[in-house]
Amino acid sequence: SSYMSGMSLVSRAGQELRRGIQYIREIDLALTELKKVTDETEAEYNQFLQTAAKTGARLGTTISAVTEATATFAKLGYSMEQATEMAEAAIVYKNVGDNIASTEDAADSIISTLKGFELEASETMRIVDSFNEVGNRFAITSQGIGEALRLSASALNEGGNSLDESIALITAANEVVNDPNSVGTALKTLTLRLRGAKTELEEKLN
């Protein structure tokens, strides 16, 4: 019995060691990707890892996940400070959004909304808060709002709609069809056709 107990302890210790090594490898790989798209000093990267550790602990994720999310935004030209804040917002969105498969998917929706409505990086958390608030109050998930805007943000913005107006349109339309993907595609198509009709009418009048 003592022998078996000792072997069990050794086995568990070996498993924990292997997990620890794998965890360090994941952090190293993520940091390597971040370094490819940023130009910071080693001291600044070390400081980032400390911040990522605190963020990960607070949001229930890993250091490597925080680092990967930061790299996703840094690739788009955002500064290290901006990318770090945006990564936190993306992780929050993944946590509160139903059926969001990964932080990368959350980041894609946020980026589409930012670019589509020409918003500043500082407004990233406001986007997440808006998605979450509407998702909690109406028959659409925050993930659904993000997905619909990923498909339609640019067209809606060019059609003269604000972010809040676009979210309202998506929410109202989804009450009928209950399919955010279809809603996003339909709003994009409708907006483009309306703009095309307006341009054609203006050309005829001129």
Beta strands, then each sheet from edge to edge (+ up, - down):
end
